[in-house]
Every structure is written in structure tokens, then in C-alpha cells.
Amino acid sequence: SAVISQKPSRDICQRGTSLTIQCQVDSQVTMMFWYRQQPGQSLTLIATANQGSEATYESGFVIDKFPISRPNLTFSTLTVSNMSPEDSSIYLCSVQQGYEQYFGPGTRLTVT
Amino acid sequence: AQTVTQSQPEMSVQEAETVTLSCTYDTSESNYYLFWYKQPPSRQMILVIRQEAYKQQNATENRFSVNFQKAAKSFSLKISDSQLGDTAMYFCAFMVDNAGNMLTFGGGTRLMVKP
């Protein structure tokens, strides 16, 4: 399975600021995904990021709030913009290999 | 739209015993995949087991096995010989074949293995 790393592993940010989360994979993958896990909750898909095309956002998530880049087949970034305390969550990236998805270790974001 | 329901928010089991976690799902699709993921306190999501809907045989991975009942839309996870390291959140997930590979997760079951 793919080895996935995320940076930062955690951060504490002030409201109104932005944070960019990086996701690096050790092999080339077509499909990458970004999920949000709010405290004590399950995972919710934010968007799908395919290299060479615009990210596809799920209902309730917009590009202005969560811009995503996918410059190549091993890397993606998610920016959480104009943060509020409601954005405090774990953000996870994942990659598709065959019919399975593998996840990065997650980024724990706290907004004060 | 697909929905996944885990009716047991929390469960506990004694070390070395067997425990079964429940999952039901709702879909009109015929080709899909079902998964169980484990999320320990480290928050790393770990794929435990996968089941293809077209396969009648239940998937098994060492101490982990599933009971897949397609007609009932049920997909339970059995953990045998429970170990302290099995303590984690367990999420059931669903994916439609050839539909963007989006995973739909259940709400999770928190499992505590007691010594």
C-alpha cells in the first residue's frame, strides 16, 4: 500500500487566518481525496483532486473556503481559508489504489 | 445516495474474547465495495478488511472476518481473540464501483478491549 505523509501534523491557528496542509505520496496516484473529521465525528469527503483537472467539491464545501492544488501525481495541498473555530477538525488526505483507499496520518487543526 | 449506519456507538470486550460490530447500508447500486477501517488514538486510518459485493464468500484477514448479507444490506465485522491493540474507533465504509471512488462512512463504533 502507498505510504502517505501530511504536514503539519497539528497546528493551532487564529481565526481569520489560513493554513495550507500538504499531502505527499510515495508513488504516483491518479485520485487523491481530502476528508474532514470533526471532533467525535465520522469522516466527510471535502473534495476529490485529480492531477491536471479542477478539484471536485462535495455539497457544503466550496473552493473559496477550501482551495486545493494537485500539481503532480504524488502531491496535493488543501488550504483552509479565513478560519473560524468551526473549522477545528482533523483533515485527512487519502489515495486510491485499485479498489482501496489509504489514508495519511491526518492534520489536527485547532482554531482559536 | 448511499447511507451507512453503525448502530453501536460504543462496545467493550474482554481480551481474548470475540466481538462483533454491526453495520447496515442502503443503496440502489448493484456493484459496490464495503470496508472496515480502524482508527486508533493515533488517528491513523487503517484499512482492516474489504468485501466485494459480487463475492458471496465472506472476507477474512487473520483475526478479522466479516458477515456479508447482501439481501439484508448488512456487513458486520467479527474480531476474534481480541487484543489490547484492537482498542480503536471502527468505521464501516461503502464505495460504489466506478463512481468517483467516493467513500461513504458510518458514524463509527468505539471499541474498548479490557485486560
Interface residues (C-beta under 8 A of the other chain):
Chain A: S1 M31 F33 Q41 S42 L43 T44 L45 T48 T56 E58 I90 L92 S94 Q96 Y99 E100 Q101 Y102 F103 P105 G106 R108
Chain B: Y33 F35 Y37 S42 R43 Q44 M45 I46 L47 R50 E52 F91 M95 D97 G100 N101 M102 L103 F105 G106 G107 G108
